[in-house]
Amino acid sequence: MDDVRVFGERAAELDTLGIVWDTADYCFATDLTAGRAYYEQHATLTAPQDAVILDVQIGQ
């Protein structure tokens, strides 16, 4: 198949199921949310290597 595109009602239905259209944006948003949650709890973004929050490993 060539370029397959989904429009209108079908796209809306997939959105309600939580389909991920752009994995890079999804990963960025997930990491940003985890970073914010870690900062709220620890008042720093300097996390130890094994730090995990919201099921996301944020330590480096």
C-alpha positions, 0 to 999 in steps of 0.5 A, spaced: 500 500 500 502 507 498 501 512 503 495 510 507 491 516 510 485 516 516 480 522 516 474 524 519 470 519 523 475 514 523 481 518 526 476 520 531 474 513 533 482 511 533 483 518 538 478 515 543 482 509 543 488 512 545 492 511 538 499 514 538 500 518 532 507 520 533 511 516 537 516 522 538 511 526 541 508 521 546 515 519 548 517 527 550 510 528 553 511 522 557 518 523 560 516 531 561 510 528 565 515 524 569 520 529 570 515 534 573 512 529 578 519 527 580 521 535 581 514 535 585 517 530 590 524 531 590 525 539 588 530 537 584 531 534 577 538 531 579 536 524 580 540 518 581 541 512 576 536 508 578 530 513 579 523 511 577 517 515 577 510 514 574 513 507 571 519 511 567 526 511 568 529 518 569 535 517 572 541 517 567 
